[in-house]
Amino acid sequence: MVLLVGLLFVIIGGLDLNDHDDQPSAVILNDVIVIFIFVISVVNIASAGILAIVISTMDNEGSEREKKLADWLYHTSVGLMTCAVFCDVIKMTFGLDPALSTQDFYGNRTSSIVNKLK
């Protein structure tokens, strides 16, 4: 799913936002990317929570193998939480404002006016 989000970022980066034909596609792709990133974030948080529960039930005085397993689970949990924080940063950066302003999306030709003034 992370690879799909990366591919969608490449696609949305290739769209020309000055071309009014590409603008609806950019808005839809932006919304789809935010939804995928939200799902990735929820999955990472849930997985890290489950790993934390498993780690807490393990015996601290167990065998060396259990200690290594607990360490591995702990580091995996920390990695998942770091990825969740990264996804939250991406959501805040790209998800709060649409790819286009509402005026540009509904056909305001401000860019053509600016070009005429130059």
C-alpha positions in Angstrom: 0.0 0.0 0.0 2.9 2.3 0.7 4.2 1.7 -2.9 0.8 2.6 -4.2 0.8 5.9 -2.3 4.3 6.6 -3.8 3.1 5.8 -7.3 0.1 8.2 -6.7 2.5 10.9 -5.6 4.4 10.5 -8.8 1.2 10.6 -10.9 -0.1 13.7 -9.1 3.3 15.4 -9.5 3.1 14.9 -13.2 -0.3 16.7 -13.5 -0.3 20.3 -14.7 -2.4 22.2 -12.2 -2.6 25.2 -14.6 -4.5 23.0 -17.1 -8.1 23.1 -16.0 -8.6 19.6 -17.5 -6.1 18.1 -15.0 -7.5 19.9 -11.9 -10.4 17.5 -11.1 -8.0 14.6 -11.4 -5.6 16.3 -9.0 -8.3 16.9 -6.4 -9.5 13.3 -6.6 -5.9 11.9 -6.4 -5.1 14.1 -3.5 -8.2 12.8 -1.6 -7.3 9.2 -2.4 -3.7 9.7 -1.2 -4.9 11.1 2.1 -7.3 8.1 2.6 -4.6 5.6 1.9 -2.2 7.4 4.2 -4.9 7.4 6.9 -5.4 3.6 6.5 -1.6 3.0 6.7 -1.4 5.1 9.8 -4.3 3.2 11.5 -2.8 -0.2 10.6 0.6 0.8 12.0 -0.9 2.1 15.2 -3.0 -1.0 15.7 0.0 -3.3 15.0 2.2 -1.4 17.4 -0.5 -1.7 20.1 -0.9 -5.4 19.6 2.9 -5.8 19.7 3.0 -3.8 22.9 0.4 -6.1 24.5 2.3 -9.2 23.5 5.6 -7.7 24.8 3.9 -6.9 28.2 2.7 -10.5 28.6 6.2 -11.9 28.0 8.1 -13.0 31.1 11.1 -10.7 31.7 13.0 -13.5 33.5 12.5 -16.0 30.6 15.0 -17.6 28.4 17.5 -15.8 26.2 15.3 -16.7 23.2 12.3 -14.9 24.7 14.4 -11.9 25.5 15.6 -11.7 21.9 12.1 -12.1 20.7 10.9 -9.3 23.1 13.6 -7.0 21.8 12.7 -7.7 18.2 9.0 -7.1 18.9 9.9 -3.9 20.7 12.0 -2.5 17.9 9.3 -3.5 15.4 6.7 -1.7 17.5 8.9 1.4 17.6 9.4 1.3 13.9 5.6 1.0 13.3 5.0 4.0 15.5 7.7 6.0 13.7 6.0 5.2 10.4 2.7 6.3 11.9 4.1 9.6 12.9 5.6 10.0 9.4 2.2 9.3 7.9 0.6 11.9 10.2 3.1 14.5 9.0 2.3 13.6 5.4 -1.4 13.9 6.1 -1.0 17.3 7.7 1.2 18.5 4.9 -0.8 17.4 1.9 -4.2 16.5 3.3 -5.5 19.7 5.0 -5.6 21.9 1.9 -6.8 20.6 -1.4 -4.5 20.5 -4.4 -6.3 23.6 -5.8 -8.2 26.5 -4.4 -12.0 26.3 -4.7 -12.0 29.3 -7.1 -9.5 27.6 -9.5 -11.4 24.3 -9.3 -14.6 26.0 -10.3 -13.2 27.7 -13.3 -11.8 31.0 -12.2 -9.3 31.9 -14.8 -6.9 33.9 -12.5 -3.8 32.5 -14.1 -4.8 33.8 -17.6 -5.4 37.2 -16.1 -2.0 37.3 -14.5 -0.4 36.2 -17.7 -2.1 39.0 -19.6 -0.7 41.6 -17.2 2.9 40.4 -17.8 
